[in-house]
């Protein structure tokens, strides 16, 4: 049975799904029902933290003396999710130790780096899914009148292979996938997962005691940094994708002292307009910004029109170069970028910005860069 809840994004109707955490809680509920009442339910139903109800059938049902195990198939809806279709198993076993314990089995990753939701050495079953599992199993035990100990083991067949297609290896989660979810529901095309990953990486860097960090939107920035001698071995490098503002905010929240933002002019020039999410869906005013600052530097109408008509930022730079305006325009753009970035950071830490292009190399540095680079020598 499909989970029928929809959202509308960019004019499209998209079906939501439910998280691995919701799957684990539903499977644990089903196994507990069999173990403590002697009968498998036809379906199991759970109200997620978001307030939406999920009802699913159970798969892979097995039981024995003092244990029962079953699974729930992950449904990511219309979201692009590597874990969609994975079977999330939960075994519930009676124990002689009072209380309820939760552990990870095969296919569930284990935390190897600090700064994640769970401590180093623990199974990567996050706080909210643990609470959902606990509430689901406890409610069954209470209804069945059972007061003894229980052990819940969550496992994912093929989880280690699935994890190689996720961010887990980079985050320090090894051996399988994470059991995740804060709302219990997967909203398709949600940007929050990408932001959460970036924030998590910054938190991990801070947890290691680092107070300096380099933020870059993507692979172009990392290649440019390597040429500058910053390969991440000395100063950590964290990718922020299009979420510049969220990255700057998170760095302040984690207590960093210095941050260097390095990126391709095609993205970071938008900061001169105060645009902190650089995805073209939200704003694409690159040529308008070049035109504006070129006009302030004395460009005539013909050059301004040519800048507006340019297909790429490299084409804009070429026009400015040909007209002797590259340096003054880039200086004015960098002043605007620095002003907006400093306003966002609000004095929480020292910040500098470097812009580059693949064709022209380094194009501009904000005033704060020199002091940061000197401190990092």
C-alpha positions as CSV (number, residue, x, y, z in Angstrom):
1,X,0.0,0.0,0.0
2,X,1.5,3.3,-1.1
3,X,1.8,6.2,1.4
4,X,-0.6,8.8,0.0
5,X,0.6,12.3,1.1
6,X,1.6,14.9,-1.4
7,X,3.4,18.3,-1.6
8,X,3.6,20.8,-4.4
9,X,7.0,21.9,-5.5
10,X,7.6,24.2,-8.5
11,X,4.1,23.4,-9.8
12,X,4.6,19.6,-9.5
13,X,2.6,17.3,-7.3
14,X,5.1,15.0,-5.6
15,X,4.4,12.0,-3.3
16,X,6.1,12.0,0.1
17,X,7.6,8.9,1.6
18,X,8.8,7.8,5.1
19,X,12.2,7.6,6.6
20,X,14.3,4.6,7.6
21,X,13.6,5.6,11.2
22,X,9.9,5.2,10.6
23,X,10.5,1.8,8.9
24,X,12.5,0.6,11.9
25,X,9.9,1.7,14.4
26,X,7.1,0.0,12.4
27,X,9.1,-3.2,12.1
28,X,9.9,-3.2,15.8
29,X,6.2,-2.7,16.6
30,X,5.3,-5.7,14.3
31,X,7.9,-7.9,15.9
32,X,6.9,-6.9,19.4
33,X,3.3,-7.7,18.6
34,X,4.2,-11.3,17.5
35,X,6.6,-11.8,20.4
36,X,4.3,-10.6,23.1
37,X,0.8,-11.6,21.8
38,X,1.6,-14.7,19.7
39,X,0.1,-13.3,16.5
40,X,1.4,-11.4,13.5
41,X,-0.7,-8.3,12.7
42,X,-1.9,-7.8,9.1
43,X,-0.4,-4.3,9.1
44,X,1.2,-1.9,11.5
45,X,0.3,1.8,12.0
46,X,2.4,4.6,13.4
47,X,1.9,8.3,13.9
48,X,5.1,10.1,12.8
49,X,6.5,13.1,14.7
50,X,5.2,15.2,11.8
51,X,1.7,14.1,12.7
52,X,1.1,12.0,9.6
53,X,0.0,8.4,10.0
54,X,1.9,5.6,8.1
55,X,0.3,2.1,7.7
56,X,2.3,-0.7,6.1
57,X,2.4,-4.5,5.7
58,X,5.2,-6.6,7.2
59,X,7.7,-8.6,5.2
60,X,10.3,-11.3,6.1
61,X,8.3,-12.5,9.2
62,X,10.2,-15.0,11.3
63,X,9.9,-16.0,15.0
64,X,11.3,-18.4,17.5
65,X,11.5,-19.0,21.2
66,X,11.7,-15.5,22.9
67,X,12.3,-13.6,19.7
68,X,10.5,-12.3,16.5
69,X,11.8,-10.5,13.5
70,X,10.1,-8.7,10.5
71,X,10.8,-5.9,8.0
72,X,9.3,-2.8,6.5
73,X,10.2,-1.7,3.0
74,X,11.6,1.9,2.8
75,X,9.4,4.1,0.6
76,X,11.0,7.4,-0.4
77,X,8.0,8.6,-2.4
78,X,9.1,10.7,-5.3
79,X,12.4,11.7,-3.6
80,X,15.7,10.6,-5.1
81,X,16.9,8.4,-2.3
82,X,19.5,5.6,-2.3
83,X,17.7,3.8,0.5
84,X,14.3,3.6,-1.3
85,X,13.4,-0.1,-1.6
86,X,15.7,-1.2,1.2
87,X,14.2,-3.7,3.7
88,X,14.6,-2.4,7.3
89,X,14.5,-5.3,9.7
90,X,13.8,-5.2,13.4
91,X,14.3,-8.2,15.8
92,X,12.7,-8.0,19.2
93,X,14.1,-10.4,21.8
94,X,13.1,-11.0,25.4
95,X,16.1,-10.6,27.8
96,X,16.8,-11.1,31.5
97,X,17.9,-7.5,31.8
98,X,15.2,-5.0,32.7
99,X,14.3,-2.2,30.4
100,X,14.5,-1.8,26.6
101,X,17.8,-1.6,24.7
102,X,18.3,-0.7,21.0
103,X,21.3,-1.8,18.9
104,X,22.4,-2.0,15.3
105,X,22.9,-5.2,13.4
106,X,24.4,-6.0,9.9
107,X,23.8,-3.3,7.4
108,X,23.5,-0.5,9.9
109,X,26.5,1.8,10.1
110,X,28.6,2.5,13.1
111,X,29.8,6.0,14.1
112,X,33.6,6.4,13.9
113,X,34.0,10.2,14.2
114,X,32.8,12.7,16.8
115,X,30.2,15.4,16.1
116,X,27.4,13.1,14.8
117,X,24.0,12.5,16.4
118,X,25.3,9.4,18.2
119,X,28.6,8.9,20.1
120,X,31.6,7.3,18.5
121,X,31.2,3.5,18.6
122,X,27.4,3.5,18.6
123,X,25.2,2.3,15.9
124,X,24.1,5.1,13.5
125,X,20.5,5.0,14.7
126,X,19.7,8.6,15.4
127,X,18.0,10.1,18.4
128,X,14.5,10.5,17.0
129,X,14.3,7.0,15.4
130,X,15.5,5.6,18.7
131,X,12.7,7.4,20.5
132,X,10.1,6.2,17.9
133,X,11.3,2.6,18.3
134,X,11.2,2.9,22.1
135,X,7.6,4.4,22.1
136,X,6.4,1.8,19.5
137,X,7.7,-1.2,21.4
138,X,6.8,0.1,24.9
139,X,3.2,0.7,23.8
140,X,2.9,-2.9,22.6
141,X,4.5,-4.2,25.9
142,X,2.1,-2.1,28.0
143,X,-0.9,-3.3,26.0
144,X,0.3,-6.9,26.4
145,X,1.0,-6.5,30.1
146,X,4.7,-7.4,29.6
147,X,7.2,-5.9,32.1
148,X,10.4,-7.8,31.3
149,X,13.4,-6.8,29.4
150,X,13.6,-6.4,25.6
151,X,16.4,-6.0,23.1
152,X,15.6,-4.4,19.6
153,X,18.2,-5.1,16.9
154,X,17.8,-3.1,13.6
155,X,19.5,-4.5,10.5
156,X,19.4,-3.8,6.8
157,X,20.2,-6.5,4.2
158,X,22.7,-5.0,1.7
159,X,23.0,-1.9,3.8
160,X,26.8,-1.8,3.5
161,X,26.6,-1.6,-0.3
162,X,23.8,1.0,-0.2
163,X,25.9,3.2,2.1
164,X,28.7,3.5,-0.5
165,X,26.2,5.6,-2.6
166,X,25.5,8.0,0.3
167,X,27.5,10.6,2.4
168,X,28.1,8.1,5.2
169,X,31.7,7.2,4.4
170,X,32.6,10.9,4.3
171,X,30.9,11.5,7.6
172,X,32.6,8.7,9.4
173,X,29.8,6.1,9.4
174,X,31.1,2.7,8.4
175,X,29.5,-0.7,7.7
176,X,26.1,0.4,6.6
177,X,23.4,3.0,6.3
178,X,22.1,5.4,9.0
179,X,18.6,5.0,10.5
180,X,17.5,8.6,10.1
181,X,14.6,11.0,10.3
182,X,13.4,13.9,12.5
183,X,9.9,14.2,11.2
184,X,9.5,10.6,10.1
185,X,8.5,11.7,6.6
186,X,10.6,12.2,3.5
187,X,9.6,15.3,1.5
188,X,10.7,14.9,-2.2
189,X,13.3,17.3,-3.6
190,X,13.9,18.7,-0.1
191,X,17.0,20.8,0.3
192,X,17.1,20.2,4.0
193,X,19.0,16.9,3.8
194,X,21.8,18.7,1.9
195,X,21.9,21.5,4.4
196,X,21.9,19.1,7.3
197,X,24.8,17.2,5.8
198,X,26.9,20.4,5.5
199,X,26.0,21.5,9.1
200,X,26.9,18.0,10.3
201,X,30.4,18.2,8.6
202,X,31.0,21.6,10.2
203,X,30.0,20.2,13.6
204,X,32.4,17.3,13.1
205,X,35.2,19.7,12.3
206,X,34.4,21.7,15.4
207,X,34.2,18.6,17.5
208,X,37.9,17.8,16.6
209,X,38.9,21.1,18.1
210,X,39.4,22.9,14.8
211,X,38.5,26.6,14.8
212,X,39.5,27.4,11.2
213,X,37.6,26.2,8.2
214,X,37.4,26.7,4.4
215,X,33.9,26.7,2.9
216,X,33.5,26.0,-0.8
217,X,30.4,25.3,-3.0
218,X,31.9,22.4,-4.8
219,X,34.6,20.5,-6.7
220,X,35.9,23.5,-8.7
221,X,36.6,25.2,-5.4
222,X,38.4,22.2,-4.0
223,X,40.6,21.9,-7.1
224,X,41.5,25.6,-6.9
225,X,42.3,25.2,-3.2
226,X,44.6,22.3,-3.9
227,X,46.6,24.6,-6.2
228,X,46.9,27.1,-3.4
229,X,48.2,24.5,-1.1
230,X,45.0,23.9,0.9
231,X,44.1,20.2,0.3
232,X,42.2,19.8,3.6
233,X,45.0,18.1,5.5
234,X,45.8,21.2,7.5
235,X,42.7,23.4,7.3
236,X,39.5,21.4,6.9
237,X,37.5,22.0,3.8
238,X,33.7,21.7,3.8
239,X,31.4,21.8,0.8
240,X,28.3,24.0,1.1
241,X,26.8,23.6,-2.4
242,X,24.5,26.6,-3.0
243,X,23.7,27.2,0.7
244,X,26.2,29.9,1.4
245,X,24.1,31.7,4.0
246,X,23.3,28.5,5.9
247,X,27.0,27.6,5.9
248,X,28.1,30.9,7.3
249,X,25.4,30.7,10.0
250,X,26.4,27.2,11.0
251,X,30.0,28.2,11.2
252,X,29.1,30.9,13.7
253,X,26.9,28.5,15.7
254,X,29.8,26.0,16.0
255,X,32.2,28.6,17.3
256,X,34.7,28.9,14.4
257,X,37.2,31.8,14.6
258,X,38.2,32.1,11.0
259,X,36.5,31.1,7.7
260,X,37.7,31.4,4.2
261,X,34.9,31.2,1.5
262,X,36.4,30.1,-1.9
263,X,34.3,29.6,-5.0
264,X,33.8,30.0,-8.7
265,X,32.7,33.5,-9.8
266,X,29.6,32.0,-11.4
267,X,28.2,31.3,-8.0
268,X,29.8,33.7,-5.6
269,X,29.3,36.9,-7.7
270,X,25.7,36.6,-6.6
271,X,26.8,37.4,-3.1
272,X,27.4,41.0,-4.4
273,X,23.6,41.2,-4.6
274,X,23.1,39.8,-1.1
275,X,21.9,36.4,-2.5
276,X,22.9,33.7,-0.1
277,X,21.3,30.7,-1.9
278,X,23.1,30.7,-5.2
279,X,20.9,28.1,-7.0
280,X,19.6,29.6,-10.3
281,X,16.1,28.6,-9.3
282,X,16.2,31.3,-6.7
283,X,18.3,34.0,-8.4
284,X,20.4,34.3,-11.5
285,X,21.5,37.9,-11.6
286,X,25.2,37.3,-12.6
287,X,25.2,39.4,-15.7
288,X,23.1,42.1,-14.1
289,X,25.6,42.5,-11.3
290,X,28.5,42.7,-13.8
291,X,26.6,45.3,-15.8
292,X,25.8,47.4,-12.7
293,X,29.3,47.5,-11.4
294,X,30.7,48.1,-14.9
295,X,28.4,51.1,-15.3
296,X,29.7,52.4,-11.9
297,X,33.2,52.1,-13.3
298,X,32.5,54.0,-16.4
299,X,31.3,51.4,-18.9
300,X,29.2,52.7,-21.8
301,X,25.8,51.5,-22.9
302,X,27.1,49.2,-25.5
303,X,29.4,47.3,-23.1
304,X,26.6,47.2,-20.5
305,X,24.3,45.6,-23.0
306,X,27.0,43.1,-24.1
307,X,27.5,42.1,-20.4
308,X,23.7,41.6,-20.0
309,X,23.7,39.5,-23.1
310,X,26.6,37.3,-22.0
311,X,26.0,33.6,-21.6
312,X,28.6,33.0,-18.9
313,X,30.6,34.9,-16.2
314,X,33.8,34.0,-18.1
315,X,32.3,35.9,-21.1
316,X,31.7,38.9,-18.8
317,X,35.3,38.8,-17.6
318,X,36.5,38.6,-21.2
319,X,34.5,41.8,-22.1
320,X,35.8,43.6,-19.1
321,X,39.4,42.5,-19.9
322,X,39.0,43.8,-23.5
323,X,37.8,47.2,-22.2
324,X,40.3,47.6,-19.5
325,X,37.7,47.3,-16.7
326,X,38.4,43.9,-15.2
327,X,40.3,45.1,-12.1
328,X,38.1,48.0,-11.1
329,X,34.9,46.1,-11.6
330,X,36.2,43.1,-9.6
331,X,37.3,45.4,-6.9
332,X,33.9,46.9,-6.6
333,X,32.2,43.5,-6.7
334,X,34.5,42.2,-4.0
335,X,33.7,45.2,-1.8
336,X,30.0,44.4,-2.2
337,X,30.5,40.7,-1.5
338,X,32.5,41.4,1.6
339,X,29.9,43.8,2.9
340,X,27.0,41.3,2.5
341,X,29.1,38.4,3.9
342,X,30.2,40.4,6.9
343,X,26.7,41.5,7.6
344,X,25.6,37.9,7.6
345,X,28.4,36.8,9.9
346,X,27.7,39.7,12.2
347,X,31.1,39.6,13.8
348,X,30.9,36.0,15.0
349,X,34.3,35.2,13.3
350,X,36.8,36.5,10.9
351,X,35.8,35.9,7.3
352,X,37.4,36.2,3.8
353,X,36.2,35.5,0.3
354,X,38.2,34.5,-2.8
355,X,36.7,34.3,-6.3
356,X,38.2,32.5,-9.3
357,X,37.3,31.1,-12.7
358,X,38.7,28.1,-14.5
359,X,39.8,30.3,-17.4
360,X,41.2,33.3,-15.6
361,X,42.3,31.9,-12.3
362,X,42.0,34.1,-9.2
363,X,39.8,37.1,-9.9
364,X,39.4,38.8,-6.5
365,X,40.0,38.6,-2.8
366,X,38.2,40.4,0.0
367,X,40.3,42.5,2.4
368,X,40.0,39.9,5.2
369,X,41.8,37.2,3.2
370,X,45.3,38.5,3.7
371,X,45.0,38.4,7.5
372,X,43.5,34.9,7.5
373,X,46.2,33.6,5.2
374,X,48.9,35.1,7.3
375,X,47.4,33.4,10.4
376,X,47.5,30.1,8.6
377,X,51.1,30.2,7.5
